[in-house]
């Protein structure tokens, strides 16, 4: 084990099973945990070049490892939450990149700050949230995003990225594109709203739950409704390994959708405003082909949500990947639609 000043080096070869939500038994050459912005700045200034191929991981909730990592792993464990600025209506709150996402949602709700209640119970960390612009139940992170601070891995410089710099899209940002693997996100600042809150209850399932009571909806009740929906459909990674939606929902041209609708009359589609593209739920496509509840060894398709692949215990990353490829091919064959993984896949 190597000792780095002020750094927690966990081990030379460390199991990653408990460091990511798929629970695959793989190891890394070395795991380094960065616990403060200052420590991270020092580390990248002094050792960034040496660790340029290291993999950075937050909560590990959106990764699939198919082999042992041949590079070191750097964990973002930077904690801390604080107000940066506020007015009567709004508050800008800074969060450490290593903060657990759902704990941040709970913190915001406890302080009566609205804006992220629809994103309750999403696994992962604050630092990872902007990378793929997390979204659920009608809200995406970019809607409350103010800026983030990230450390240039090669120079150790601290850089601030505002909304316009991030190129946010559906499950997308510049940190998955041109700047992939170039920055370590140390802090994220969100613009949240004080009461009276504007709630987003456009998602049908949320309305159904809220309509069950006479009381007026609040950020707490919206959060509770989201938690209820997620718990009824999505497997808890503490009980069964998974990384949420395995695939992204594909966009296809309207003409393709119209053709499909003739053969598959129940296929759902959501036209994208201002374009000729239609978003089709990959979960429906996979479900329609009978994959839901499928299991081969310990790799499977979740029983209640076909978009989620699961590890029942001892599946290897390769087994999950093989299943994903089989599903991908069957969707291509049946609907002529290519579905892309949402999860980041690491091959050693
Ligand atoms: N559907 C099926 N069968 C299934 C799953 C879905 O027919 O097994 C149909 C549903 O009936 C519904 C449609 O597909 O008409 C959409 O399903 P759902 O509302 O469950 O949402 P999703 O498109 O499957 C997306 C996100 C989720 C997010 C939910 C709610 C992606 C890739 N996934 O799933 O995000 O929680 O919407 O907003 O965009 C994640 O990213 O890990 C994630 C869980």
Boltz pocket constraint, residues with backbone or C-beta under 6 A from the ligand:
constraints:
  - pocket:
      binder: B
      contacts: [[A, 135], [A, 136], [A, 137], [A, 138], [A, 233], [A, 234], [A, 243], [A, 244], [A, 245], [A, 246], [A, 247], [A, 248], [A, 249], [A, 268], [A, 281], [A, 282], [A, 283], [A, 284], [A, 285], [A, 287], [A, 292], [A, 304], [A, 305], [A, 306], [A, 307], [A, 342]]
      max_distance: 6.0
